[in-house]
């Protein structure tokens, strides 16, 4: 195993921001909305003035936006790069990059670069979520084994985290609407830049955020997820259904798959942990999805600290209808001309594989945006302690809610020199739609798979 990287001066002392106990902090909520934002980020900017103070984020869609389901308009169209990080000037900015990002420059020195823009702390959420998060600061309690929590309402469960696993749960349980539909493409980009888009329709019902009492998280369901493949023809009609449980040690994730060729619904008990995902050509594992998902039980999680990091942020160009997949998907990595990075503070959370447990990754280090708890960068190490894969979430504010989520998730294999992309939708007629009527949980039952899985 590689030694943990030494913390630079950009790290912030944990004691300034954390409660000393794993349990709820009855007085903790008083910090939220004063020195801290309603979700627990440091409200003030940094001393250098390169990170501004948070003043409420982006809560109003820009003029001309047609509404949920339509491609987003860039709210910062006049912004230009302040500078661009390249392999040639890497040493100047290295302290604000993760080891995985540095490795990208080393792997693709001629083509990989990071255009850095003015930092805009656009992260925001509805007031009711802020209210629930304040409640959670005083009432949410981590389960003794760390595999779940109780006492939380629909909001960030641990805005004042005192352990790595609490911070990780903030990412897992963060707000992404109550019900969402999306049509998007996934690709596995080969060394020569070739790819075949796999287009699907996704539906997600986040029970943790459903205001109806019957959907309380006490039933151990975090969310329901359905994915229906529409193309290419050889895969069309296939459907995957997931019932995502909160405590997956007590009650494992339930998953089913419908095979259109066989016209059969089958249980998919192995859709978890390090199971390779076929539609990604094995370039991501089941728990790589969403940069991390599922049970945290196979790792010991450490809250390392805070760091100022250049992360993908406010990436509205990636969803513009004018951007074709061929413009974006290049050998080795996305087209840097279409990307935006900003300097933000992130929580650094490191997971080390427990003795006796098995996983392809012996260590994984997550960098969580402090304003949203969304993972922006994840570095993953193999059993030899060598950096193997780096994942990046290209964040933006979905201002129709509002919430911060990723426009695209990209999974790089540094050894194979290939990568996988989820969430492509610039060539689709519509994008993420939060406005559809909320369906019942019954519509996410195994019996629905055969009906949906028609070519």
TORMARRO-236278 format. One line per field, with one value per residue (C-alpha): z, y, x negated; residue in one letter. Coordinates in nm, 2 decimals, decimal comma, always signed. Layout:
BEGIN
Z = [Z|...] $
Y = [Y|...] $
X = [X|...] $
r = [A|...] $
This chain:
BEGIN
Z = [+0,00|-0,07|+0,22|+0,26|+0,09|+0,32|+0,39|+0,25|+0,40|+0,20|+0,44|+0,72|+1,07|+1,13|+1,48|+1,35|+1,17|+1,35|+1,65|+1,87|+1,90|+1,65|+1,78|+1,71|+1,84|+2,01|+1,98|+1,64|+1,43|+1,57|+1,36|+1,04|+0,86|+1,06|+1,03|+0,82|+0,53|+0,58|+0,46|+0,67|+0,44|+0,55|+0,46|+0,43|+0,14|+0,16|+0,27|-0,08|-0,22|-0,48|-0,32|-0,25|+0,04|-0,01|-0,05|-0,11|-0,44|-0,76|-0,69|-1,00|-1,35|-1,61|-1,86|-2,14|-1,96|-2,08|-1,76|-1,62|-1,89|-2,12|-2,17|-1,92|-2,02|-1,90|-1,63|-1,67|-2,05|-2,04|-1,81|-1,97|-1,84|-1,59|-1,68|-1,81|-1,62|-1,85|-1,81|-1,87|-1,57|-1,35|-1,07|-1,01|-0,93|-0,80|-0,44|-0,55|-0,75|-0,64|-0,72|-0,98|-1,15|-1,16|-1,31|-1,59|-1,69|-1,68|-1,88|-2,15|-2,14|-2,49|-2,47|-2,11|-1,97|-1,72|-1,80|-1,47|-1,43|-1,16|-0,87|-0,84|-0,53|-0,71|-0,48|-0,33|-0,21|-0,11|+0,22|+0,35|+0,29|+0,49|+0,77|+0,77|+0,77|+1,08|+1,24|+1,14|+1,30|+1,64|+1,58|+1,32|+1,47|+1,29|+1,35|+1,57|+1,27|+1,04|+0,79|+0,82|+1,03|+1,21|+1,33|+1,00|+0,79|+0,41|+0,42|+0,47|+0,76|+0,91|+0,82|+1,10|+1,03|+1,29|+1,10|+0,75|+0,72|+0,83|+0,55|+0,31|+0,40|+0,32|-0,04|-0,06|+0,08|-0,08|-0,25|-0,61|-0,62|-0,52|-0,85|-1,17|-1,53|-1,78|-2,12|-2,17|-2,32|-2,17|-2,36|-2,32|-2,51|-2,64|-2,68|-3,04|-2,94|-3,08|-2,89|-2,92|-2,73|-2,52|-2,48|-2,19|-2,00|-1,62|-1,34|-0,98|-0,68|-0,38|-0,08|+0,17|+0,04|-0,02|+0,21|+0,25|+0,59|+0,43|+0,26|+0,58|+0,57|+0,86|+0,60|+0,50|+0,14|+0,03|-0,33|-0,63|-0,96|-1,30|-1,62|-1,96|-2,26|-2,58|-2,81|-2,97|-3,11|-2,96|-2,61|-2,65|-2,42|-2,13|-1,79|-1,45|-1,13|-0,80|-0,45|-0,27|+0,10|+0,36|+0,57|+0,32|+0,58|+0,75|+0,42|+0,10|-0,21|-0,41|-0,79|-1,08|-1,46|-1,75|-2,06|-2,37|-2,57|-2,31|-2,19|-1,84|-1,51|-1,29|-0,96|-0,98|-0,64|-0,75|-0,85|-0,57|-0,46|-0,72|-0,98|-1,32|-1,52|-1,87|-2,03|-1,91|-2,07|-1,72|-1,67|-1,35|-1,07|-0,93|-0,64|-0,87|-1,01|-0,88|-0,79|-0,48|-0,38|-0,17|+0,15|+0,32|+0,52|+0,34|+0,42|+0,72|+0,65|+0,77|+0,75|+0,64|+0,63|+0,39|+0,09|-0,18|-0,51|-0,87|-0,94|-1,23|-1,16|-1,34|-1,65|-1,84|-2,18|-2,17|-2,21|-2,48|-2,80|-3,01|-2,85|-3,04|-2,87|-3,13|-3,03|-2,66|-2,66|-2,75|-2,71|-2,34|-2,20|-2,27|-2,49|-2,25|-2,46|-2,34|-1,97|-1,67|-1,35|-1,04|-0,71|-0,43|-0,08|-0,05|+0,23|+0,18|+0,28|+0,25|+0,26|+0,33|+0,27|+0,59|+0,68|+0,55|+0,31|-0,07|-0,33|-0,65|-0,48|-0,18|-0,12|-0,25|-0,17|-0,23|-0,26|-0,17|-0,26|+0,07|-0,07|-0,18|-0,05|-0,41|-0,49|-0,75|-0,78|-0,66|-0,67|-0,66|-0,58|-0,66|-0,43|-0,50|-0,38|-0,72|-0,85|-1,09|-1,17|-1,13|-1,15|-1,20|-1,17|-1,38|-1,15|-1,21|-1,03|-1,15|-1,07|-1,14|-0,79|-0,70|-0,63|-0,73|-0,92|-1,20|-1,57|-1,65|-1,46|-1,61|-1,51|-1,62|-1,62|-1,61|-1,68|-1,97|-2,11|-2,16|-2,00|-1,95|-1,95|-1,80|-1,84|-2,20|-2,32|-2,55|-2,85|-2,68|-2,72|-2,35|-2,03|-1,66|-1,58|-1,22|-1,31|-1,37|-1,12|-0,84|-0,90|-0,64|-0,51|-0,68|-1,02|-0,92|-0,85|-1,04|-1,21|-1,40|-1,57|-1,84|-1,93|-1,97|-2,14|-2,49|-2,79] $
Y = [+0,00|+0,35|+0,58|+0,84|+1,16|+1,43|+1,71|+2,04|+2,38|+2,39|+2,14|+2,28|+2,15|+1,90|+2,03|+2,36|+2,19|+1,86|+1,74|+1,51|+1,23|+0,98|+1,04|+1,34|+1,68|+1,84|+2,19|+2,13|+2,28|+2,62|+2,64|+2,59|+2,91|+3,12|+3,03|+2,73|+2,70|+2,52|+2,20|+2,23|+2,39|+2,68|+2,99|+3,22|+3,23|+3,14|+3,38|+3,40|+3,52|+3,24|+3,08|+3,33|+3,33|+3,13|+3,37|+3,13|+2,97|+2,96|+2,93|+3,10|+2,95|+3,19|+3,37|+3,15|+2,82|+2,61|+2,40|+2,06|+1,80|+2,06|+2,11|+2,36|+2,71|+2,81|+3,08|+3,20|+3,23|+3,52|+3,34|+3,27|+3,05|+3,22|+2,98|+2,63|+2,35|+2,14|+1,89|+2,17|+2,38|+2,10|+2,16|+2,51|+2,37|+2,02|+2,10|+2,15|+1,83|+1,47|+1,20|+1,07|+1,40|+1,43|+1,08|+1,19|+1,45|+1,19|+0,94|+1,20|+1,47|+1,60|+1,62|+1,63|+1,98|+2,15|+2,49|+2,67|+2,93|+3,17|+2,98|+3,02|+2,86|+2,78|+2,50|+2,54|+2,33|+2,40|+2,56|+2,25|+2,05|+2,30|+2,27|+1,89|+1,91|+2,12|+1,86|+1,59|+1,77|+1,72|+1,39|+1,16|+0,87|+0,64|+0,27|+0,10|-0,08|+0,22|+0,05|+0,29|+0,56|+0,66|+0,97|+1,16|+1,33|+1,40|+1,60|+1,56|+1,32|+1,44|+1,80|+1,81|+1,48|+1,33|+1,02|+0,92|+0,69|+0,98|+1,20|+0,91|+0,87|+1,24|+1,16|+0,84|+1,00|+1,35|+1,52|+1,44|+1,53|+1,30|+1,14|+1,17|+1,04|+1,06|+0,94|+0,93|+0,73|+0,54|+0,47|+0,28|+0,47|+0,25|+0,34|+0,46|+0,67|+0,44|+0,38|+0,25|+0,45|+0,25|+0,46|+0,39|+0,55|+0,57|+0,63|+0,70|+0,73|+0,86|+0,73|+0,90|+1,24|+1,14|+1,37|+1,10|+0,93|+0,59|+0,64|+0,70|+0,57|+0,33|+0,07|+0,05|+0,16|+0,45|+0,45|+0,26|+0,26|+0,13|+0,13|+0,03|-0,01|+0,14|+0,09|-0,07|-0,34|-0,63|-0,50|-0,32|-0,43|-0,53|-0,38|-0,37|-0,29|-0,21|-0,17|+0,02|-0,06|+0,17|-0,09|-0,35|-0,57|-0,62|-0,64|-0,67|-0,47|-0,64|-0,64|-0,80|-0,82|-0,88|-1,04|-0,95|-1,24|-1,50|-1,30|-1,39|-1,19|-1,31|-1,20|-1,03|-1,10|-1,01|-0,65|-0,50|-0,41|-0,49|-0,67|-0,54|-0,36|-0,50|-0,18|-0,01|-0,28|-0,36|-0,01|+0,05|-0,17|-0,18|+0,05|+0,29|+0,40|+0,75|+0,76|+0,56|+0,38|+0,09|-0,05|+0,10|-0,22|-0,36|-0,06|+0,13|+0,50|+0,78|+1,15|+1,29|+1,66|+1,94|+2,04|+2,31|+2,12|+2,20|+2,00|+1,99|+2,24|+2,43|+2,21|+2,33|+2,30|+1,92|+1,91|+2,17|+2,02|+2,18|+1,94|+1,61|+1,30|+1,29|+1,64|+1,54|+1,19|+1,18|+0,91|+0,89|+1,16|+1,41|+1,71|+1,97|+2,26|+2,17|+2,13|+2,37|+2,33|+2,55|+2,57|+2,45|+2,31|+1,94|+1,69|+1,41|+1,06|+0,76|+0,39|+0,11|-0,24|-0,43|-0,73|-1,05|-0,85|-0,88|-0,60|-0,50|-0,17|-0,20|+0,18|+0,45|+0,82|+1,04|+1,42|+1,55|+1,90|+2,08|+2,28|+1,97|+1,65|+1,53|+1,33|+1,52|+1,31|+0,95|+0,79|+0,41|+0,19|-0,18|-0,46|-0,37|-0,01|+0,14|+0,40|+0,22|+0,42|+0,78|+0,89|+1,24|+1,38|+1,69|+1,89|+2,15|+2,30|+2,17|+2,50|+2,39|+2,22|+2,34|+2,08|+2,00|+1,68|+1,56|+1,63|+1,34|+1,07|+0,96|+0,65|+0,64|+0,32|+0,44|+0,10|+0,01|+0,37|+0,34|+0,52|+0,50|+0,78|+0,79|+1,05|+1,17|+1,35|+1,64|+1,43|+1,33|+1,51|+1,57|+1,56|+1,50|+1,56|+1,62|+1,74|+1,40|+1,28|+1,07|+0,71|+0,46|+0,21|-0,07|+0,06|-0,04|-0,41|-0,71|-0,77|-0,44|-0,56|-0,78|-0,50|-0,25|-0,48|-0,47|-0,40] $
X = [+0,00|-0,11|-0,15|+0,12|+0,02|-0,11|+0,13|+0,04|+0,10|+0,42|+0,58|+0,80|+0,78|+1,07|+1,13|+1,26|+1,55|+1,64|+1,82|+1,60|+1,85|+2,00|+2,35|+2,57|+2,46|+2,77|+2,61|+2,45|+2,73|+2,66|+2,34|+2,54|+2,63|+2,38|+2,01|+2,11|+2,35|+2,69|+2,52|+2,21|+1,95|+1,73|+1,92|+1,62|+1,39|+1,02|+0,74|+0,60|+0,93|+0,94|+1,24|+1,52|+1,77|+2,09|+2,38|+2,67|+2,57|+2,76|+3,14|+3,29|+3,27|+3,12|+3,35|+3,47|+3,45|+3,75|+3,79|+3,71|+3,64|+3,48|+3,11|+2,96|+2,86|+2,51|+2,57|+2,21|+2,17|+1,92|+1,67|+1,33|+1,05|+0,81|+0,53|+0,49|+0,29|+0,08|-0,20|-0,45|-0,33|-0,20|-0,45|-0,30|+0,04|-0,04|+0,06|+0,42|+0,45|+0,52|+0,27|+0,51|+0,53|+0,15|+0,14|+0,37|+0,11|-0,16|+0,05|+0,15|-0,11|-0,04|+0,34|+0,47|+0,51|+0,74|+0,89|+0,94|+1,22|+1,33|+1,47|+1,85|+2,00|+2,33|+2,43|+2,77|+3,07|+3,43|+3,51|+3,69|+3,38|+3,18|+3,44|+3,41|+3,03|+3,04|+3,26|+3,02|+2,72|+2,89|+3,07|+2,90|+2,71|+2,47|+2,54|+2,28|+2,12|+2,14|+2,36|+2,66|+2,80|+3,12|+3,30|+3,25|+3,51|+3,47|+3,15|+2,77|+2,75|+2,42|+2,35|+2,09|+1,91|+1,68|+1,57|+1,50|+1,80|+2,03|+1,89|+1,93|+2,30|+2,35|+2,25|+2,45|+2,77|+2,74|+3,03|+3,10|+3,47|+3,75|+3,83|+3,62|+3,64|+3,36|+3,26|+2,89|+2,60|+2,31|+1,99|+1,67|+1,40|+1,12|+0,75|+0,81|+1,11|+1,38|+1,70|+2,06|+2,32|+2,56|+2,88|+3,11|+3,40|+3,35|+3,59|+3,51|+3,74|+3,55|+3,76|+3,54|+3,66|+4,02|+4,23|+4,50|+4,49|+4,53|+4,19|+4,00|+3,65|+3,72|+3,83|+3,46|+3,52|+3,30|+3,42|+3,56|+3,38|+3,48|+3,27|+3,42|+3,18|+3,31|+3,02|+2,81|+3,04|+2,84|+2,91|+3,24|+3,52|+3,29|+3,40|+3,23|+3,42|+3,26|+3,41|+3,13|+3,14|+2,99|+2,82|+2,70|+2,54|+2,87|+3,07|+2,86|+2,94|+3,21|+3,17|+3,34|+3,26|+3,49|+3,33|+3,53|+3,39|+3,49|+3,80|+3,71|+3,68|+3,40|+3,25|+2,91|+2,76|+2,41|+2,48|+2,27|+1,92|+1,66|+1,88|+1,76|+2,04|+2,08|+2,22|+1,90|+1,68|+1,56|+1,41|+1,61|+1,73|+2,09|+1,99|+1,80|+2,13|+2,22|+1,84|+1,94|+2,26|+2,37|+2,25|+1,94|+1,87|+1,57|+1,35|+1,22|+1,30|+1,08|+1,18|+0,84|+0,92|+1,00|+0,81|+0,84|+0,86|+0,92|+1,24|+1,49|+1,76|+2,04|+2,00|+2,30|+2,13|+2,14|+2,51|+2,55|+2,73|+2,46|+2,20|+2,18|+2,05|+1,77|+1,67|+1,64|+1,51|+1,14|+0,87|+0,77|+1,00|+1,28|+1,21|+1,05|+1,19|+1,54|+1,45|+1,45|+1,25|+1,27|+1,08|+1,31|+1,26|+1,33|+1,35|+1,10|+1,22|+1,00|+1,12|+0,87|+0,98|+1,04|+0,84|+1,01|+1,23|+1,21|+1,23|+1,05|+0,95|+0,73|+0,77|+1,00|+0,97|+1,28|+1,28|+1,63|+1,74|+1,79|+2,10|+2,29|+2,13|+2,12|+1,80|+1,60|+1,28|+1,20|+0,86|+0,85|+0,55|+0,50|+0,37|+0,01|+0,07|+0,05|+0,28|+0,51|+0,82|+0,94|+1,31|+1,44|+1,79|+1,84|+2,06|+2,32|+2,62|+2,95|+3,11|+3,47|+3,47|+3,19|+2,93|+2,57|+2,52|+2,30|+2,36|+2,13|+1,94|+1,61|+1,41|+1,05|+0,84|+0,48|+0,33|+0,56|+0,56|+0,94|+1,23|+1,61|+1,86|+2,21|+2,48|+2,42|+2,73|+2,63|+2,75|+3,07|+3,40|+3,44|+3,23|+3,29|+3,66|+3,77|+4,12|+4,29|+4,56|+4,41|+4,50|+4,58|+4,33|+4,54|+4,42|+4,07|+4,16|+4,01|+4,35|+4,30|+3,98|+4,14|+4,39|+4,11|+3,86|+4,01|+3,80] $
r = [X|X|X|X|X|X|X|X|X|X|X|X|X|X|X|X|X|X|X|X|X|X|X|X|X|X|X|X|X|X|X|X|X|X|X|X|X|X|X|X|X|X|X|X|X|X|X|X|X|X|X|X|X|X|X|X|X|X|X|X|X|X|X|X|X|X|X|X|X|X|X|X|X|X|X|X|X|X|X|X|X|X|X|X|X|X|X|X|X|X|X|X|X|X|X|X|X|X|X|X|X|X|X|X|X|X|X|X|X|X|X|X|X|X|X|X|X|X|X|X|X|X|X|X|X|X|X|X|X|X|X|X|X|X|X|X|X|X|X|X|X|X|X|X|X|X|X|X|X|X|X|X|X|X|X|X|X|X|X|X|X|X|X|X|X|X|X|X|X|X|X|X|X|X|X|X|X|X|X|X|X|X|X|X|X|X|X|X|X|X|X|X|X|X|X|X|X|X|X|X|X|X|X|X|X|X|X|X|X|X|X|X|X|X|X|X|X|X|X|X|X|X|X|X|X|X|X|X|X|X|X|X|X|X|X|X|X|X|X|X|X|X|X|X|X|X|X|X|X|X|X|X|X|X|X|X|X|X|X|X|X|X|X|X|X|X|X|X|X|X|X|X|X|X|X|X|X|X|X|X|X|X|X|X|X|X|X|X|X|X|X|X|X|X|X|X|X|X|X|X|X|X|X|X|X|X|X|X|X|X|X|X|X|X|X|X|X|X|X|X|X|X|X|X|X|X|X|X|X|X|X|X|X|X|X|X|X|X|X|X|X|X|X|X|X|X|X|X|X|X|X|X|X|X|X|X|X|X|X|X|X|X|X|X|X|X|X|X|X|X|X|X|X|X|X|X|X|X|X|X|X|X|X|X|X|X|X|X|X|X|X|X|X|X|X|X|X|X|X|X|X|X|X|X|X|X|X|X|X|X|X|X|X|X|X|X|X|X|X|X|X|X|X|X|X|X|X|X|X|X|X|X|X|X|X|X|X|X|X|X|X|X|X|X|X|X|X|X|X|X|X|X|X|X|X] $
